[in-house]
Amino acid sequence: MYITRLATQNFRNLQDAQLLPCQGVNVIYGGNAQGKTNLLEALWLFTGGHSFRGAKDSELPRLTEDGESNTPRASLALDFFSEGREQSAMLNIENGRRNSIINGVKKKTGSALVGKMRSVIFSPEHLLLVKEGPSRRRSFIDGALCQLKPGYAGMLSIFQRALLQRNALLKDMVRYPELADTLGVWDARFAKLGGEVMAERSAYVQGLAPKVQEIYGGISKGREELAVSYAPAVKIEGAFDRQQAEQSLLQELERTQRSDIRAGFTTAGPHRDDLEITLNGVSARSFGSQGQQRSAVLALKLAEAEALSQLTGETPVVLLDDVMSELDQSRQDYLLNHLHGRQVFITCCSPETVSLMETGRRFRVEAGQVEPEEV
């Protein structure tokens, strides 16, 4: 999968820009607040998701003259190669709503694009995967699984509802002790759904781990070793499968029942799982440098792209926003010159970084204008 053209109209600060990338590495550089990240945001929107920056759709267009009023409106167009053929998509954003056109067929929503153009995004916020607590790392696993297995999103949603319902019951039991008789039913349902979630997470991380190790070895030129492993909040006895995970979770719920009732919420379960990330055998969160932590997250995101490629047969586009800062020249060289077999878009500020490119295309962005340059 690769993109051949992106065109924007009235999007953010971009001046009706057009980008004609190559199939390899594309570097977008310029000063701060010039529009580099806006280009990646435009590309990401074609995955059917919302802005990776957390922006509302109403914040994406510029105000433009339309008759007697200023109407917030933007449009994006994408030409790309996927599923063995050339395809096209358009995304219109108006009055805080999105609609799309896919290969000439009009769709009512932007989410209709899901599955047509796949990509993996790294942004500075993703550094919180290492720096912050378990919830960020759970979200990483769950987000990756939702792209790999659309059915997982529905299963996760049902599990989360079961968690809310069990918590509501625990709170009510303080005033209505007789509700304790129904807790076993809710425990069984929660354990069944939780076991499914845990089994899927475990299998995904187990497959991801060797990819992460290999990619990080390339980034660090073999000087450091990165390892990731699934760290379930509930200890699993024996082989890790759905049935065993369900049984172990049910036993843990029985063990913590009294403390759950006193606390008024569920203290054990997949909602407290973690992803353990170590560098040379020690915690990356506690002992990794800024550059090592950034490299670790990059390895996770690139491994996510490989896993998606293996399942779908389509190599997703890789979007790397402000990735070069705090990386030494050796690690920058890996990203610019050794990410073969995939299309990559990298934003950076420094012209010196751009000069390290051996092949590919580069684009300079200034005040929303996109200018191609020779490598």
N, C-alpha and C positions, 0 to 999 in steps of 0.2 A: 504494500500500500504506500502510495506517495502522492503528494500534492503538486500540481503543475501550475496553478494560478490561484491567488487570493486577491479579490478586489473589495474595497470598502468605500462606502459613501455615507458621510455624516456620522461616522462612528468615532466616538471619543474625540481626540484632538487630531486624528489622521485626516490629511487633506485629500480626500478621495484617492486614497493610495492604491497601488497595484504592486503585488509581489509575485515574481516569476522565479521560484526557487529551483535548485538542482535536486537530484535524487539522493545526494549525500548530505554533507554538513553545510548548513547555511547560518552564517553569523550576522546578527543584526546588532549594530553598535551605534553609540552616540552618547551624549550627556544625559544627565538625569532629567526626568519629566519631559522627554522629547517625543515619546510615543512607542518606544521599543516593546514594552510589555503589552501595550494595546494591540499590537499585531499578534502576539501569542494568544491573547485573550480572544481575539476574533477567530483564530484557528480553533481554539478549544471549544468555542460555542457550537461548532459543527459536530461535536460528539453528542449533542443533544442535551448536555448538562448545563447548569448555571455557571456564571462566572467563577473561575477559581479564586478570584480576589474577594468574593463575597458581595459583589455589587448587585443591586437590584436591576432588573431589565430597564426600568425607567431612567436609570443613571447612565445608560450606555450611549444613547444618541446625543448629538449636538442639537441645539435649538437652531432651526433654519427657517427662513421666510417662506411662508406658504399662504399666499393670498394676503388676508388682513390679519392673520394670527401667526404666532410662533408655534409650530407643531413639532413635538419631539419625535423624530423619525430617523431611522438608520437602516441601511441594507448592506448585506454581505453576500458575496458570490464566491463559490469555490469550485474549481475543476480538479478532479483527482482520479487516480487509477486504482481500482479495487475490484476484486472478484473477477479478474481477468479482462476488464474492460474500462474504457474511459467513462467517467460519470460526472455529474454536475449537481450542485445544490445551491439554493439561495435561502437566505434567512432575513426576514423582515422584522424589524423591531419598531413598534409604534404604540404610543399610549401605554407603555409598560407591559405590552403583550408581544409574543412572538408567533409568527407562522412561517412555514417553510415550503419550498418547492424542491422536490427530489426528482431529477431526471425528467423535468417538465410536468410532474404530477403535483398539484397543490395539496398541501397538508394544513390542517387547522392549527397545529402546535409546532413549536420548535423541538419538542421531545421526540417527534416522529423521526428525527435524524439518528436516534440511538441505534448503534450497530452498523451504520453506514460508513462513518469515518471514525476510526479508533485512534486514540492517542494517549500518551502517558505524560503527565505534567510534573515538573519540579519547579517550585517557587521557594523563595526564602522562608516562607511560613512552614514549609515541610521540614525545616531543621528542628521544629518542635517535636518531630517524631522521636528524636534522640533526647532532646533537652527536657521535655515535659514528662508527665505521668502516663500511665497505661492507656487512658482513653484514646489518646492520639494514635497509639500503635494498634489498638483494636480497630479503630476506624480505617487505618491503612489496610489491614487484613480484610475487613468486611467490604471496603470499597473495591479492592482488587477482585474479590470473589463475586461481587455483583456484576462486574464486567465479564468475568469468565463464565459465570452460571447465572443467567437471569432469574432462575427459580430461587436462588439463594436470597435475593432481596425480599421476596414474599415470605420465605421461611423466617428470615431474621425479623421482619415486621411482626409476624405472629408471635414469635418468642418475646419480643419487647412488650407486646400487649399483655402476654401472660405474666410477665414480670410486674407490670403496673397493676394488674388485677390482684396478684398475690400480695403486693405491698399494700394495696387498699384494704384487703381483707385483714392483714396483720394490724393495721391501724384501727380498724373497726373492732377488733377483738378485745381491745382495752375496755371498751364500753359494753360490748356484747360478747361475753366469754363463751356463750353457747355456740358461737360460730366456729369454735375450735374443731367441732365434729366434721366440718367441711374442708378443713385444711389438707387432709390427706388426698382428696380429689385434685385440689389445685397443685399439690406437690407432684403428683404423678404426671399431670399435664406439663408442668414446668420442667420436670426432669426429662421427659420425652423430647420436648422441643429443644431444651438446652443441650441434650446429648447430641442431637443432630447438628447444632451450631458448632459445638466443640469438635466433633469429628471432621467437619468440613474445614475448620480452621487448622486443625492439626495436619490434615493431608496437604493443604495448600502450603503451609510453612515448610513441611518436610520436603516438598518438591522445590520450593524456592531456595532453600538453604544452600545447596551446592552451586546454584547460579550466582547467588550473592557472593559467595566465597571466591568464585572464579573471576567475577567482574571486579571485585575490590582488589584482587591480586594484580589485575591489569592496571587499575588506577594507581596503585601504590608501587608498581613495578616489583611486586613480590616482597617488598620490605615489611609488610604488615599482614596480619591475617584477621579477617572479619568473620564472625560466626553469628548466626541467628537461630533461635529455637523457640518453639511454642511453649509458653509458660501458663498452663491452665490454673485457675484459682482453686480448682478441686483436684486433689490427687487421684490419678487414675491407676487402679490396680490391674495388672495384666496387660494384654494387648489393647491398643488404643483403637477401638471401633465404636460405632454408634451405641451398640447394646451395652458395652462395658462403660462407656461414658455416661449413659443414662443411669445405669445401676449405681455407679460411684456417686453421681450427683444426688440421686434419691437418698442414698445413705447419708450424705453430707447434710441434706436438708433435714433429715430426721435428727441428726446429731445437733444441729444448730437451731432446732425449732424454738426452744425456750428463749434463747438469746434474740432470735428474730422477733418473737412476740414482744419482748421487752423493748427492743430497738424500734419496732414498728416498720421494719423494712427487711428485705432479703439480704443477708450478709454474705452468702456464698453462691457462686454460679458464674456462668460465662460472661456476665456483665462486669466481672472483675478480672478477666483474663489479661495476659500481657504477652508481649513479644520481647524476648531477651536478646539484647544486642551486645556482643563483646568484641573487643579489639585486643588481640594477643592474649586472650584469656581473662581480661578484666573489663569491667563495665565501661562501655563507650560513653555513657551519660556522665559518669563520675570522673573518668580519667582521660577521655579523648580530647584532643585539641580541637579548635574551631575547624581547622582544615580536615582533620580526621573525621569529625562528626559530619561535615558537609559531604565528604567522600562516602561515608557509610550510607547516608540517605540517597545519594546518587546511585550507589550499588543496588539499594533496595528498589528504586524506581526503574532502573534498567533491567533488573531481574524480573520485575513485574511485567515489563514490556516483552521479555523473552517468553514468560509463561503464557501471556496472551497470544503471542505469535504461534506457539506450539499447539494451542488448543484450536485456534480459529483458522490457522493456515495463512493469516494475513499479519505482516509485521506492522505494528502500530507506529505512528509518527511520534517522535520523541521531542517534547518541548521543554527546554531548559532555560529558565528565567534567572538572570543574575547569578549564574552558577560559578563564575570564575573567581570571584573575590574569595580571599583566604585560601586559595589553592596555589601550591608552588608551581613552577614552570613545567615540571615533569607531569604533574596531574593535569594541567591545562593541555599539554601536548596530547595526552591520551584522549581527552574529549574532542579535541579538534581534528585529530588525525588517525584515530584508531577505532572509531565506532563504525565499523564496516557493516554493510548489508542492511542499513536502515536509514531513513530520512530523519535528519536532526535539525532543529532550529535552536540556536543559542543566542541569548542576548548578553551583552557586556558593555562596559563603558570605555575601556582602555584600548586605544589604537595599537598599543604595544602587544596586547594579547592577540589582536586580529592578525598581526604580522607573523604569528607562529603557524598560521594555516598553510598547509602544503597544497591542498586541493579543495574544491567546493566553491561556494559563492558567498559574497559578503555584501551587506547593504548598510548604508549610513542613514540614520534617521535624525532629522533636525527640524524642530517646530512642526512635527507631523508630516513632513515631506520624506518620502522613501526614495533613496538614490542608490542604484546598483553600482558596484565598483569591481574592478578587475582584481583577482587574487594574485 
